[in-house]
Amino acid sequence: MEVKNLNETQKKMCRELFVSGSLPNRTLADRLGISYPGLTLAAEPLVRKKVLLKGKEAPTGKVGRTEENLCLNPKAFYMLGIDIRRHSYLVCLTDFTGAEVEKKKIMTLLELADYIKQLKEGYTPIMGIGVTIRGYYNFGRFLEENIEFVSVLDECRLPYHCLSYVESLACIYKLHHQKDDNFLLLKYGPYVDSAIFVNGKCVKDGNGQAADVARTYVDGETLGEGYWFRALLQGEKPEPEQALDMLKAQPAQYERFISAMAKTIVNADATCALERVILTGYIFQDDEVNSDLEDAILEINPDYDTNKNVHYDGYDEVADRKGALQVFIDNFCI
């Protein structure tokens, strides 16, 4: 069965099972807002095509009565992700549940082409490729400067989607928080990047990528984190805690950073009526930083509800799989 042949209810069903794992039929029906017969009608074709599997029967709480569980079939589909890094490509293949199947660091385009061919022969069907790109703020420029990489993708004969690192994080957050429609995600390290969702959709700029409001409101000098890059040039790679200490050791730069971040949040909230501001990155694990940021926000807008600010650090466990997870999102959430 091809994904394009699934109706909206069936896609919602797969999405709920992807996020929650195996669920009793009645629980799944309640979460989808449909009747039990309606669930059976939608699920049976997917069970026959082995997209879904029936799990062990579980007690319902009523004497002598049990109920079937449904779950995704891990082998129904596969998803491929490529994370483009400075001098390498990290390739990760997951099954239909999002579990990692294979992962490999690739150094050359020739090796990348051979490895993708190998994966296509070993795992079928692969729904597509999610490509996460770092350091480019114009995908048109990226595609122009990386024609050979694009040729490798074209030769794969698989649908592919290029997106920024921060957009992929925002999409994964949305996947797991379906009720949050208006939110700003800010990621720190080593730059401040952002993506914003309005009415459940990621806002795009003229280049077709996530509109980065942080780069609109925060000046490049504040973002540059010169101490971090000076350390890299000297052959050092500071740990997150060291980098934060280095930032705090420069009070003027630290204050500019906090002020700029506060302006970004307040302006985005005033423009888009945000439900959440998602703060991710090592710097937001520090209580002092969070306290200083809240103070700076309230200084600009005393009526701002700081309870909107949510710290989300669940990305570490999906970092290598985010491109592959994007394939699921593209097929079942958008």
Wavefront OBJ file of the C-alpha trace (Angstrom):
o trace
v 0.000 0.000 0.000
v 1.252 3.469 -0.905
v 0.923 6.336 1.546
v -0.920 8.435 -1.044
v -3.777 5.909 -0.955
v -4.438 6.455 2.767
v -7.344 8.684 3.731
v -7.094 11.421 6.377
v -8.468 9.230 9.184
v -5.953 6.490 8.386
v -3.094 8.989 8.393
v -4.225 10.371 11.753
v -4.367 6.817 13.051
v -0.775 6.140 11.968
v 0.337 9.445 13.459
v -1.227 8.675 16.840
v 0.314 5.196 16.910
v 3.691 6.633 15.888
v 3.637 9.034 18.840
v 1.975 6.801 21.431
v 2.962 3.277 20.412
v 0.517 0.372 20.715
v -2.977 1.419 21.820
v -6.243 -0.387 22.626
v -8.794 0.106 19.868
v -11.242 2.077 22.001
v -8.516 4.375 23.308
v -7.359 5.012 19.749
v -10.935 5.725 18.618
v -11.402 8.207 21.469
v -8.172 10.031 20.622
v -9.174 10.291 16.975
v -12.685 11.437 17.857
v -14.380 8.653 15.889
v -16.679 5.771 16.773
v -15.446 2.249 17.466
v -17.072 0.926 14.229
v -15.503 3.850 12.373
v -12.097 2.883 13.686
v -12.591 -0.738 12.637
v -13.642 0.348 9.154
v -10.550 2.561 8.756
v -8.096 0.108 10.327
v -9.034 -3.142 8.601
v -7.557 -2.233 5.162
v -4.292 -1.231 6.887
v -4.216 -4.494 8.819
v -4.787 -6.479 5.615
v -1.954 -4.602 3.903
v 0.230 -5.103 7.007
v 0.672 -1.400 7.616
v -0.821 -2.012 11.068
v -0.475 -5.039 13.296
v -2.941 -6.383 15.814
v -1.343 -6.751 19.200
v -2.168 -8.990 22.140
v -5.614 -8.664 23.613
v -5.718 -6.783 26.899
v -8.366 -6.732 29.649
v -10.894 -3.896 29.394
v -11.639 -3.782 33.118
v -14.944 -5.531 32.572
v -15.259 -9.147 33.683
v -14.380 -11.590 30.928
v -13.912 -8.941 28.236
v -10.728 -8.180 26.333
v -9.806 -5.737 23.596
v -7.340 -5.786 20.721
v -4.431 -3.383 20.471
v -3.182 -1.821 17.260
v 0.381 -0.790 16.463
v 2.441 0.208 13.433
v 4.216 -2.529 11.522
v 7.915 -1.506 11.731
v 8.608 -3.080 8.332
v 5.697 -1.437 6.494
v 7.828 1.562 5.459
v 11.328 2.922 6.002
v 12.498 6.541 6.249
v 15.933 7.883 5.329
v 17.605 10.964 6.788
v 20.781 12.797 5.752
v 22.280 15.391 8.092
v 24.740 17.544 6.151
v 27.668 18.493 8.351
v 30.771 20.553 7.698
v 32.916 17.761 6.248
v 30.624 14.734 6.290
v 27.122 13.343 5.887
v 25.375 11.452 8.667
v 22.954 8.952 7.142
v 20.296 7.339 9.309
v 17.608 4.848 8.278
v 14.623 4.225 10.544
v 11.721 1.811 10.379
v 8.068 2.905 10.323
v 8.017 3.368 14.110
v 10.985 5.780 13.973
v 13.413 3.276 15.479
v 16.962 3.432 14.126
v 17.820 0.588 11.740
v 21.158 1.706 10.295
v 23.415 4.722 10.764
v 26.673 5.643 9.091
v 28.973 8.643 8.810
v 29.857 9.239 5.147
v 32.820 11.313 3.985
v 32.396 11.468 0.184
v 29.540 11.834 -2.296
v 30.575 8.632 -4.076
v 30.353 6.715 -0.832
v 27.002 8.397 -0.107
v 25.547 7.318 -3.459
v 26.753 3.731 -2.958
v 25.374 3.566 0.575
v 21.924 4.858 -0.414
v 21.823 2.301 -3.232
v 22.717 -0.407 -0.725
v 19.937 0.719 1.634
v 17.361 0.776 -1.169
v 18.261 -2.798 -2.081
v 18.120 -3.985 1.520
v 15.023 -2.158 2.765
v 11.800 -1.561 0.888
v 9.826 0.560 0.543
v 11.711 3.701 1.583
v 9.175 6.553 1.686
v 11.679 9.333 1.059
v 14.682 11.282 2.262
v 14.752 14.123 4.772
v 17.830 16.351 4.364
v 18.740 18.661 7.243
v 21.093 21.495 6.356
v 23.195 23.582 8.729
v 24.738 26.979 8.079
v 22.735 27.992 4.994
v 20.020 30.633 5.108
v 19.201 30.413 1.427
v 18.410 26.944 0.116
v 18.588 28.170 -3.457
v 22.207 29.083 -2.833
v 22.822 25.714 -1.204
v 21.419 23.856 -4.204
v 23.506 25.984 -6.590
v 26.715 25.381 -4.625
v 26.094 21.663 -4.155
v 25.037 20.476 -7.589
v 26.819 17.137 -7.185
v 24.955 16.424 -3.947
v 21.637 17.265 -5.616
v 22.568 14.900 -8.463
v 23.058 12.094 -5.939
v 19.583 12.780 -4.527
v 18.019 12.874 -7.993
v 19.642 9.558 -8.915
v 18.080 7.927 -5.829
v 14.633 8.321 -7.394
v 13.116 8.958 -3.984
v 11.167 12.036 -2.866
v 13.384 14.325 -0.817
v 12.870 17.412 1.308
v 15.623 19.850 2.322
v 15.061 21.881 5.464
v 17.035 23.706 8.114
v 18.111 22.050 11.334
v 15.866 24.277 13.440
v 12.826 23.713 11.203
v 13.224 19.958 11.637
v 13.271 20.422 15.426
v 10.116 22.554 15.293
v 8.348 19.966 13.122
v 9.264 17.184 15.553
v 7.932 19.284 18.432
v 4.683 19.796 16.512
v 4.402 16.054 15.826
v 4.412 15.362 19.558
v 2.307 18.393 20.538
v -0.515 18.441 17.995
v -2.620 20.947 19.950
v 0.079 23.651 19.873
v -0.643 25.638 16.711
v 1.104 28.970 17.373
v 4.591 28.678 18.769
v 8.122 29.967 18.395
v 11.062 27.610 18.752
v 14.427 29.139 19.621
v 17.566 27.043 19.469
v 20.867 28.231 20.884
v 24.308 26.916 19.960
v 26.471 28.092 18.434
v 24.014 30.556 16.855
v 20.476 31.543 17.740
v 18.095 30.051 15.183
v 14.325 29.929 15.158
v 11.231 28.590 13.454
v 7.685 29.772 13.998
v 4.371 27.956 13.543
v 1.151 29.905 12.950
v -2.215 28.135 12.671
v -0.421 24.795 12.753
v 1.877 25.533 9.798
v 5.537 26.468 9.675
v 5.898 30.032 8.356
v 8.155 30.093 5.296
v 10.287 32.884 3.870
v 10.895 33.762 0.238
v 13.426 30.941 -0.055
v 10.875 28.314 0.954
v 12.423 27.622 4.343
v 11.453 28.373 7.921
v 11.232 32.118 8.514
v 13.917 32.869 11.108
v 12.497 35.632 13.282
v 15.511 35.464 15.592
v 17.715 36.649 12.755
v 15.204 39.391 12.072
v 15.281 40.760 15.588
v 18.765 39.797 16.815
v 21.794 41.468 15.273
v 24.600 39.372 13.812
v 27.188 40.655 16.275
v 25.166 39.342 19.201
v 24.718 36.009 17.452
v 28.336 35.655 16.439
v 29.585 34.276 19.738
v 33.134 35.268 18.891
v 34.523 33.466 21.925
v 33.215 30.143 20.604
v 34.747 30.518 17.156
v 38.032 31.889 18.499
v 38.283 28.742 20.561
v 37.667 26.588 17.491
v 40.343 28.434 15.528
v 42.765 27.716 18.357
v 42.044 24.022 18.054
v 39.786 23.903 21.094
v 36.190 22.753 21.259
v 34.585 24.039 24.447
v 31.994 21.891 26.164
v 28.550 23.503 26.522
v 29.203 24.371 30.163
v 32.518 26.007 29.235
v 30.910 27.984 26.429
v 28.236 29.273 28.796
v 30.870 30.283 31.358
v 32.763 32.115 28.615
v 29.623 33.997 27.620
v 28.852 34.976 31.223
v 32.446 36.147 31.655
v 31.707 38.884 29.115
v 28.930 40.861 30.866
v 28.347 43.339 28.038
v 27.924 40.613 25.435
v 25.815 38.498 27.800
v 23.501 41.443 28.475
v 23.153 42.167 24.730
v 22.315 38.536 24.126
v 19.631 38.392 26.834
v 18.138 41.709 25.695
v 18.040 40.643 22.050
v 16.451 37.308 22.903
v 13.801 39.056 25.001
v 12.962 41.444 22.135
v 12.683 38.495 19.744
v 10.202 36.712 22.004
v 8.099 39.792 22.801
v 7.914 40.927 19.165
v 7.034 37.454 17.889
v 4.369 37.105 20.581
v 2.834 40.483 19.725
v 2.790 39.586 16.028
v 1.580 35.980 16.200
v -0.227 35.592 19.569
v 2.000 32.690 20.592
v 0.742 29.828 22.731
v 4.250 28.579 23.480
v 7.857 29.691 23.229
v 10.044 26.593 23.013
v 13.571 27.164 24.307
v 16.079 24.486 23.397
v 19.853 24.309 23.710
v 22.306 23.975 26.557
v 22.110 27.627 27.586
v 18.455 27.298 28.612
v 19.309 24.550 31.083
v 20.879 27.252 33.252
v 18.576 28.748 35.915
v 20.365 32.106 35.920
v 19.961 32.512 32.168
v 16.262 31.689 32.350
v 15.731 34.100 35.233
v 17.602 36.898 33.442
v 15.644 36.250 30.247
v 12.297 36.400 32.064
v 13.298 39.672 33.745
v 14.304 41.168 30.398
v 11.016 40.070 28.799
v 8.916 41.567 31.598
v 10.875 44.797 31.418
v 9.734 45.165 27.796
v 6.216 43.841 28.326
v 5.065 43.550 31.956
v 1.921 41.699 30.795
v 3.799 38.875 29.068
v 2.891 35.442 30.441
v 6.256 33.794 31.158
v 4.456 30.464 31.607
v 4.452 30.333 27.802
v 8.200 29.674 27.901
v 8.822 25.931 27.796
v 12.195 24.232 27.997
v 12.353 21.293 25.624
v 15.448 19.138 25.663
v 14.045 15.957 24.158
v 15.911 16.449 20.906
v 19.101 14.712 21.988
v 17.436 11.329 21.645
v 16.241 12.081 18.104
v 19.196 14.187 16.916
v 20.543 11.614 14.461
v 17.051 10.583 13.299
v 15.512 13.995 12.676
v 15.829 13.811 8.873
v 14.173 10.399 8.797
v 11.426 11.577 11.169
v 10.788 14.466 8.796
v 9.849 11.937 6.116
v 7.107 10.621 8.412
v 5.956 14.170 9.133
v 5.837 15.057 5.427
v 3.694 12.011 4.656
v 1.396 11.852 7.667
v 1.181 15.343 9.186
v 1.171 17.873 6.358
l 1 2 3 4 5 6 7 8 9 10 11 12 13 14 15 16 17 18 19 20 21 22 23 24 25 26 27 28 29 30 31 32 33 34 35 36 37 38 39 40 41 42 43 44 45 46 47 48 49 50 51 52 53 54 55 56 57 58 59 60 61 62 63 64 65 66 67 68 69 70 71 72 73 74 75 76 77 78 79 80 81 82 83 84 85 86 87 88 89 90 91 92 93 94 95 96 97 98 99 100 101 102 103 104 105 106 107 108 109 110 111 112 113 114 115 116 117 118 119 120 121 122 123 124 125 126 127 128 129 130 131 132 133 134 135 136 137 138 139 140 141 142 143 144 145 146 147 148 149 150 151 152 153 154 155 156 157 158 159 160 161 162 163 164 165 166 167 168 169 170 171 172 173 174 175 176 177 178 179 180 181 182 183 184 185 186 187 188 189 190 191 192 193 194 195 196 197 198 199 200 201 202 203 204 205 206 207 208 209 210 211 212 213 214 215 216 217 218 219 220 221 222 223 224 225 226 227 228 229 230 231 232 233 234 235 236 237 238 239 240 241 242 243 244 245 246 247 248 249 250 251 252 253 254 255 256 257 258 259 260 261 262 263 264 265 266 267 268 269 270 271 272 273 274 275 276 277 278 279 280 281 282 283 284 285 286 287 288 289 290 291 292 293 294 295 296 297 298 299 300 301 302 303 304 305 306 307 308 309 310 311 312 313 314 315 316 317 318 319 320 321 322 323 324 325 326 327 328 329 330 331 332 333 334
